[in-house]
Amino acid sequence: MQALSQTIHDYCPSNRHLAGLMVVFIGSLFCLWLDVSLDTWTDGRIVGLSSLTLAILLGMILGNTAYPTFAHRLDMGVSFAKGQILRLAIMFYGFKLTLTQVSSVGMPAIMTDALVLTSTFLLTYWLGTKWLKVDKQTTLLIGSGASICGAAAVIAAEPVIKAEAHKVTIAVATVVVFGTVAMLLYPFLYHLGWLQPWLNAQQYGIYTGSTIHEVAQVVVAGNAINADVGNTAVVTKMIRVMMLAPFLLVLSFALTTDSGDEGNKPSIMTRMQQVKVPWFAFIFIAIVLLHTWVPMTQSFERSMVMLDDVLLTMAMFALGLTTHLSAIKQAGIKPLILGAIMFAWLIIGGGLINIGISSI
C-alpha cells in the first residue's frame, strides 16, 4: 500500500514542475497544430510527418539555443515529461487498439509479426554490438524502434534500458528517416509490379504492417494501394504494437544481472527476482482489454486518443530539449549505418518471412 501511495505521489506534479511542464505542453500543442496545418497547406503532399517528429526537431532546436539559459528553472518539469508523462502516454496508447483487430487478419499476420520482431531485434543487437561496436544502449533502442513501432517503441524502452537522452534521439532519428523512405518505396515497388509475383494485395498489406517502422507510415503505404489493403496493413501494425508489453518484460529480464555472483551466470530464479517489471506496459495491456470488452462512446475514445497524442508529443518535445548536438556528433556514423542495414533487412528479410508464412 505504501509503495502504491508513493507511485501515485510520483505522478502528481508539484509547483516545482509547473514551469517546465507548461513550456513542454505549449510546445506539444504547437507541434500538433503544425502537423495538421502542414497537411492542409501542402494539400496532403507532405505525408508521414508526424507531430512526434516535429516535436523532437523543434525541441532540439530550442534545446541547443534558447533552452540552456532557462534550464535551471525548467529542468524539473522537462524531466517529469520525459519520465512520468512518457509512461502515461504508453498506457493510454491502449485506447488505439482492440483484440478484435487481431482476429480480423488471422494467424498469418500474428506469426509474421512475431518472426519479424524477433529476427529484427536479435539481428540488430548482434550487428550493433559485435560488428559495428555501437554502444549497447543505442543498439537496444534502435532494435526496439525497428522491430516494433518506431519512435513510440524507442521511448517506451528507454525507462527499461535507462538510456541517455542523446542516445534516444539517435535511435528515433534512424527509425524516422528509414521509415519515411520505406513509406514511399513500398507502394513504388508494388506499382512497378515487382512485388505482385510474390505477394497479392492482402499479403502486401501484411508485409507493409509487419516491416514499416511507424503507424503513420504504414497508413500511407497501405492506402497508396487501396483502402482494404490499408486496413489490413494498419491492423497488422497494431498487432505488432501490442507485442510491445511482452517485449519490454523480456528485455528487462535479459538486462538483469547478478553483480554479487562473482562473474558466474545467475540462475533463472535469481534473474526473475531481479527483473524490474515495466508495470506501465501491463496497464497498457489492461487498457487494450478494457477497450475491447467495455462499451465506450466514440467521443470518449476520441478524447483518449487525443490525450495520448498530446502526452506522446510532450515526451518527445522534452526529449528534444535535453538533447545536445555535441553528444549526437560524438556518437558518429555507426548508428546510422546500423539503421540502414536494418532497413534493408526489413525489406528483404521481412519480405522472405512474409512469403514463407503466406505459402504455408
N, C-alpha and C positions, 0 to 999 in steps of 0.2 A: 504493500500500500504506500509505503514511504517512497519507494522507487517510482511508482506511478505519479505520485504527487510532485516529485522532483522533475519528472519528464514534462508534465503539464506546465510547471513553472518555467522550464527552459524554453517553452514555445510561446510564452507570453512576453512580448517586448516591453522593456521598461523605458523610462524617459530618456535614458542614455542612447537608446536605439533609434529614437524617433527621427532625428535629423537625417541620418543616413538612409533610413527606410523611406522617408519622404522623397529624397533625391532619386533613389532607385525606382520607386513607384512612378514618379513623374517620367523618368527616362523610359520605363517599360511601356507606359501609355503612349508616349510619343512614337516608339518603335512599332507598336500595334497599329497606330493611326497611319504611320508612314507605309507600312506593309500594304494596307488596303488602298491607300492613296496612289502608290506607285502602280498598282494593278489598274486603277482607274485612269490615271494619266497616260499610261502607255497602251491602253486598250488591251490589257492582258498579255502584252508581248514580253514582259519580264515575268518569267514563270519560275516556280520552285524556290523563290527567295522568301524565306520565312521571317517572322518577327524575331525569332531566336538568332538568326544570322545577323540581322540588323542590330540587335541589342548588343551582341558581343563586339561587333565592329565599332559602334558608337561608344560603347563603354571603354574599349581600348584607346580610342582617340582621346577621350576625356581623361582616361587613366594615365596617359603619358603626356598630358599637357596641363589642364587646369586642376584635376583632382588632387595631386600631391600637396597643393597649397592648403587644401581644406581637409586632408586625410585625417588629421588628429581629431577633428570634430565629427567626422562621418564614418570612421572606420568600424565602429561597433555595430552600427546599423547595416553597413555593407556586408560585414561578416555574418550577421544574422540572416541576411538574404541568401548568402552562399550556403549556409548550413540548414537552419530550420525551415526556411521558406522553400528551399530546394526539396527537402524531404516531403513537405506538404504537397508540393507540385507532383511528385512521383505518386503519392497516394491518390490524389484526385484524377490522375491520368486514367484510373479505372473507370471513370464515367464515360470514357470514349470507347469502351469495349464491352462485349457480352459473349457468353458461351454460345449463344445462338449463332453468332458469326462463324464460330469454329465448325459447327455441324453443317453449315451451308456449303462448304468447299470440300469436306470429307477428309479421309485419312491420307490421301496423296499429298495434300498441302501440309498437313501436320508432319509427316515423315520428312518431306523435303526441307521444311523449315528447321527441323531438329538436326538434320545432317549438315545443312549449310551452316547453321550456327556453330555446331561443334567443330567441324573441319576448319572453318574460317578462324575461329578463336585460337585453336591449337596451332594452326599453321602460322598465324601472326606471332604468337608467343615464341615459337621455335625460331622463326626467321629473325625476329626482332632482337631476341636475347643472345642467340647462338651465332648468327651470321652477321647481322648489321651492328651488333653490340649497342643497340639503343637501350637506354636505362629501363629497368623493369616497370616502373610506374607508367611511363609514357607508352610502352608496349602494351601493357594491360588495358590502358584506356583506349588506344587505337583499336585493339582487338574487340573490346566491348562495343564501340561505335560501329565498326564494320560488320560485326556478326549479328547485331540485334536491331537497333533503331536509331543510329546516328547520334546526334548531339544529346538527345534525351538519355540514351544509354550511357554515354560518357559521363554526364553529370550525375546519373544515378549510381554509377560505380565509384565515383570519387570518394564518398564517405567510407566505403569499404576498403579502397586502396589507400586512402589518406594521401592523395597526391597533391603536389604544389599547384598553385593557380596557373602558372605559365604552361605546365605540362597538360593540364586540362584544355587550355586554349589551343595548344598544338594539336591535340587529338581531335578537338571539334573542327579545327581548320581542315584537317585531312578528310574527314567524312563529309564536310560541306562541299569541298572542292570536287572530290571524285564522285560524290553522289549526284552533284549537279551535272557533271559530264555524262554519267550513266543515264540520267533522266532524259537527256537529249539523244544519246547514242542508241538506246534500245528501240525506240519507235523508228529511227532511221534504218537500223538493220532489218527490222520487221518489214517495213515498206519496200526495202530493196529486194525482199524475198529470200534473204539469207537464212532466216530462222524457220520459215514455213516447212522445209523438208524434215525438220526435227521436232517442231512444236506447233500444235494447232492453236487457235485463238485462246481457248480456255487454258491450255498449258502455258502459253506465253504470259497470261495473267499471273499464274502461279510462279513462273520464272521471275517475273518482274517483282512481285511481292516478296519473294524469298531472297533476292540478291541486291536490290537497290537499298541504299542506306536509310533515307528519311521518308516518313509517311507522306509528306507533301510532294516529294519527288516521285513516289510510287503513284500517287493520284494523277500526276501529269503524264507519266509514261504509260500508264494503263489506259487512261481515257483518250490518249492520242490514237488508239485503235478504234475502240467504241465503248459505250457505256457499260455493257456487260463484262467486257474484259477489264475495264476499270474497277468494277465491283469485285471481281474475282481477285484482282491484284491487291486491292485495299484490304479485303478480308484475310488474305494470306499474310499480308504485312501485319495485321492486327494479331494474328496467331503468334507471329514472331515476337511481337511486343509483349504478349502475355508470358512468354518464356523468360522475361526479364527477372521476375522474382525468384524462381528456382535457380537461375544463373547466378544471381547475387549471393544466394546461400552457398552454392557450390564454390564460388570464388572465395568467399570468406573462409570456408573450410580449407581450401587449397593454400591460402595465405597464412594459415595458422602454423606456428612453430612452437616447439618446446625448448626455450632457452636454457632450461635447467637440466637437460638430459645429456650433457657433455657431448654434444655433436651427434648422438645417436638419433635415428629416425623415431619420432614419438609414435606411440600406439594410436590406433584408431580412436579408442575411448578417450585418451588424453587430448587428442586434437578436437574431438567433439565437444569436450568440456571447455575448450579454449575459444571455440568459434564465437565470433562477435555477430550475433544474429541481426541481419538488417531488418529490424522489425517493421520499418516503413514499407518494405516490399510485401509483407504479409497483409498489411492493411490495404495495400493496393489490390491484392487478390480478393480480399473481403469485399471491397467496393465493387469489383468486377462481378462477384456473385450476387451482391445486392442489386446491382444494375440489371442483372439477368432475371432475377426471380421476383423482385419487388416492383410493382407498378409505379411508374414515375411519370409526371406530366412532362410534355415537351418543353414547356417554359423552364421547369426545374432543371432538366437535363442540359438545356442550352446555357443556363446560368452557371452550372457546374463546369461545363466545358470552357466557358468564357473565363471563369475564375482560374481554372487550371492554366489557360493560355497566359493570363496576367502573371501568375506565380512563376511559371517557367521562364517567362521573359524577364521578370525581375531578377531571378537567379542568374541568368546569362548576362544581364547588364552589370550586376555586381561582380561577376567573374571578370568581365572586361575591364572594369575599373581597377582591379587589383592585379592585372597582367602587365608586366613591363616588357617592352620590346627587346631590351638588352638580354633578358632571360631567354626569350624565344630565339634570338640570334645565336646565343651560346649553344642552343640545342643542335644547331646545324641542319644539314640537308637530309640526314638519315631518316628521321621520322616521315618526311615527305616521300622518300623512296619506299619506305615500308608501306605507306598508304597506297602508293601507286601499284606495288606488287599485289596487295590485297584486292585492289580494284580489278586488276587483270584476273586474279583468282576467282572473284565473284562472277565475272563474265564467263570465263571458260570452265573453271571447276564447278561453279554453281550451275552452269548450263548442262554439264555432263551429269550432275546429280539429278537435275530435273528430267533429263532424257531417260536416265536409268529408272527412276521411280515411275515415270509415265508408261514405261514398257512392261512393268510388272503386271 
